């Protein structure tokens, strides 16, 4: 799979285009990729439209042939998201982007709280495991049982995970939270 991080080089400040400090950001991305065993990395500069002007943006592309694509993709998203959070004050961008096999994925926008994407896979896997242990339950029933008296909308993922870990103990459906 081909993946690309968009590395900003400029930002707008009161209508003017200014260079941003991206050296540490790039180094953080490369360190994360190296840790994951990525060997083929290419850095290219492209022109992007910013207001009425065209400015440079660097594209850090890399290839991995890992068979566990979904989990690896999540790992690469987390590397990018962590670097953005760490260096956002240096980069001063409104949005940051990541590409997967040529498709642009939105990753992070300033001023908005983002949840870690890495939380999704473990919860989904545990939900599937518990549901397979209790196949007579419909998904809605299972989730409502997990929520107990709490509103599903307000049930945090870590709370759901804790409940799923204990689900079925003493058949205390509805009494878990």
Residue pairs with C-beta under 8 A, 6 or more apart in sequence:
1 63
1 64
1 65
1 66
1 69
1 72
1 73
1 100
1 101
2 61
2 62
2 63
2 99
2 100
2 101
2 102
3 61
3 62
3 63
3 64
3 73
3 76
3 98
3 99
3 100
3 101
4 59
4 60
4 61
4 62
4 98
4 99
5 29
5 59
5 60
5 61
5 80
5 98
6 57
6 58
6 59
6 96
6 97
6 98
6 99
7 22
7 25
7 26
7 29
7 57
7 58
7 59
7 60
8 20
8 22
8 57
8 58
8 91
8 93
8 96
9 19
9 20
9 22
9 45
9 55
9 56
9 57
9 58
10 17
10 18
10 19
10 20
10 50
10 55
10 56
10 57
11 17
11 18
11 20
11 91
11 92
11 93
12 18
12 50
12 51
13 92
15 51
17 50
17 51
17 53
17 55
18 92
20 90
20 91
20 92
20 93
21 90
21 91
22 58
22 87
22 90
22 91
24 87
24 90
25 83
25 84
25 86
25 87
25 90
25 91
26 43
26 58
26 60
28 82
28 83
28 86
28 87
29 60
29 79
29 80
29 83
30 41
30 60
32 79
32 82
32 83
33 41
33 62
33 76
33 79
36 64
36 72
36 75
36 76
36 79
37 64
38 62
38 63
38 64
40 62
40 63
41 60
41 61
41 62
42 60
42 61
42 62
43 58
43 59
43 60
43 61
44 58
44 59
44 61
45 56
45 57
45 58
45 59
46 56
46 57
46 58
46 59
47 54
47 55
47 56
47 57
48 54
48 55
48 56
48 57
59 99
61 99
64 72
64 76
66 72
70 121
71 121
73 100
74 117
74 118
74 120
74 121
75 118
76 98
77 98
77 105
77 107
77 117
78 116
78 117
78 118
80 96
80 98
80 107
80 108
81 107
81 108
81 114
81 116
81 117
84 91
84 96
84 107
84 108
85 108
88 110
93 110
94 109
94 110
95 106
95 108
95 109
95 110
96 107
96 108
96 109
97 104
97 105
97 106
97 107
98 104
98 105
98 107
99 105
108 114
115 157
119 157
119 158
120 157
122 161
123 157
123 160
123 161
123 164
126 161
126 164
126 165
127 142
127 160
127 164
129 164
130 142
130 164
130 167
130 168
131 137
131 139
131 142
133 167
133 168
134 142
134 167
134 168
137 145
143 152
144 152
145 167
145 173
145 174
145 176
146 155
146 160
146 163
146 164
146 167
146 176
146 177
147 155
147 163
147 177
148 163
148 174
148 175
148 176
148 177
149 177
150 159
150 177
159 177
163 176
163 177
166 176
167 176
